[in-house]
Structure formats: C-alpha cells, structure tokens
C-alpha cells in the first residue's frame, strides 16, 4: 500500500508513518499544497497513492480543501481507482465530520491522538489491511 501522510506537525506525520511502517510505503507532506504536488506526481508516474491520511487544520490550504482538490483532479484525470482519504482532526466536531464526508468525500474520519487500533480498524474497513 502506498500512503501519503499530510500534517503540518512533524510528530503527527512521523507517528502515523511509524504505525504503518510494516504495511505501507509512506510518503509525507507538510501542507495541502505539497500534498497536491505529491499526489499529482504519483499519478503522472503511474504509481498513485492508495491512501491519503490528511489533517484538517493546516496553515494555508486546509485538509478539506486539499481533499476537494484531489477529488477534482480525479474527476478530470479519471485514474483507475479513487484514492481513499482519511481525515484527521484534533477537534471532535460534527461540523468537521460532515464537511469531511459530504464536501471532501473522505472515506473516514479519525480524531487525534490517533491510536494504532483505531487506524488499523479504519484501514481494515476500507479493505486496505487484513486484521
């Protein structure tokens, strides 16, 4: 599984990458804009990401806006499959959850701090990991 972890906090990126190190080829981005650059480069090289794990609250482009941009790119470029997007947030807000699912079209939503069990359960439900 090829995964892009997007968070402006290095500790959060590194923690998720460590959790996934045995099961995924993890790449990291520090912002929504960098995530789009890496997503586009992966599509162009015909090695797309299977999973994007993205923080919602980041300076500049929010995770929601970056996820919407990824969905727009998919609509235009029509890759063989859509990437699974899992949104991360420090706030357990129903508004964030609705925005993630409805507007950003994410597959799942996790509240920080992320636990190994919670992350693996989500990935299992998405068919990206066997439990």
C-alpha positions in Angstrom: 0.0 0.0 0.0 1.3 3.4 -0.9 0.3 6.1 1.6 0.6 9.9 1.7 0.5 11.4 5.3 -0.3 15.1 5.3 0.1 17.1 8.5 1.8 20.4 9.4 3.1 18.8 12.6 6.1 16.6 12.1 5.4 14.5 15.2 2.0 13.5 13.9 3.3 12.6 10.5 6.1 10.6 11.9 3.8 8.8 14.4 1.4 7.7 11.7 4.3 6.7 9.5 5.7 4.6 12.3 2.3 2.9 12.9 2.1 2.0 9.2 5.8 1.2 8.6 5.3 -2.6 8.4 2.3 -2.4 6.0 2.8 0.7 3.8 5.2 2.7 1.7 4.7 6.0 3.5 5.4 9.4 2.0 4.9 12.7 3.8 3.7 16.2 3.0 3.7 19.3 5.4 0.8 21.2 3.7 -2.2 20.9 1.5 -0.3 22.3 -1.5 2.6 19.9 -1.0 0.1 17.1 -0.8 -1.4 18.1 -4.2 2.1 18.3 -5.7 2.9 14.8 -4.5 -0.5 13.4 -5.5 -0.1 14.8 -9.0 3.5 13.5 -9.3 2.3 10.0 -8.2 -0.5 10.0 -10.8 1.9 11.2 -13.5 4.4 8.4 -12.8 1.6 5.9 -12.9 2.2 5.0 -9.2 -0.8 6.5 -7.5 -1.4 6.6 -3.7 -3.8 4.0 -2.3 -4.4 6.1 0.8 -4.1 9.8 1.9 -4.2 10.5 5.6 -4.8 14.2 6.0 -5.0 16.6 8.9 -7.9 19.0 8.5 -6.5 22.1 10.2 -3.3 23.2 8.4 -2.0 26.7 7.6 -2.7 27.8 4.0 -4.8 25.2 2.3 -6.9 23.2 4.8 -7.2 19.4 4.6 -10.8 19.7 3.4 -9.7 22.0 0.6 -6.8 19.7 -0.4 -9.2 16.7 -0.4 -11.7 18.5 -2.6 -8.8 19.4 -5.0 -7.8 15.7 -5.1 -11.4 14.7 -6.0 -11.4 17.4 -8.7 -8.1 16.0 -10.1 -9.6 12.5 -10.1 -12.7 13.8 -11.9 -10.6 15.3 -14.7 -7.9 12.7 -15.0 -10.0 9.6 -14.3 -7.4 7.3 -12.6 -8.2 3.6 -12.5 -9.3 4.0 -8.9 -10.1 6.8 -6.4 -7.7 7.2 -3.6 -9.1 6.5 -0.1 -8.9 9.7 2.0 -8.9 9.6 5.8 -9.2 12.9 7.5 -7.6 13.6 10.9 -8.6 16.3 13.4 -7.8 17.4 16.9 -11.4 18.5 17.3 -14.2 16.0 17.6 -16.7 18.3 15.8 -19.8 17.2 14.0 -19.2 20.0 11.5 -15.8 18.7 10.7 -17.2 15.2 10.3 -19.9 16.4 7.9 -17.5 18.5 5.9 -15.1 15.6 5.6 -17.7 13.1 4.4 -20.0 15.4 2.3 -17.8 18.0 0.8 -14.3 16.5 0.9 -15.7 13.0 0.1 -13.4 11.3 2.6 -13.7 7.6 3.3 -13.2 8.0 7.1 -12.5 10.5 9.9 -10.2 10.0 12.9 -9.8 12.1 16.0 -6.3 12.8 17.3 -4.4 11.4 19.0 -4.6 8.5 16.6 -4.4 5.1 18.1 -2.9 2.1 16.3 -6.2 0.2 16.9 -8.4 3.0 15.6 -6.2 3.5 12.5 -6.0 -0.2 11.7 -9.8 -0.7 12.1 -10.4 2.1 9.6 -7.9 0.7 7.1 -9.4 -2.8 7.6 -12.9 -1.4 6.9 -11.6 0.2 3.7 -10.1 -3.1 2.6 -6.5 -1.8 2.8 -5.4 -4.1 5.6 -6.3 -7.5 6.8 -7.0 -7.8 10.6 
